[in-house]
Amino acid sequence: MKTVNIHEAKTNLSKLVDAAVQGEPFVIAKAGRPLVKVTLLESRMPTRIGFLDGAYAIPEDFDRMDGAEIQSLFEGDA
């Protein structure tokens, strides 16, 4: 496991975090003494796709609803 000092961690934090996400944890040390270990969190936020499935219905003509009224708002009454 890679050990970096605080200054190096501040300078290269983005690269170090990317490496940790890829499974390469690292230790941050101060004056040569290890302080913290940075690793990938295994528990991520759950995917919420479909959590409202069936809660509402979208009309078949949704993309054409009130087309004439919207057109008259843009073009004025002809």
Secondary structure, 3 states (H helix, E strand, C coil): CEEEEHHHHHHCHHHHHHHHHCCCCEEEEECCEEEEEECCCCCCCCCCCCCCCCCCCCCCCHHHCCHHHHHHHHHCCC
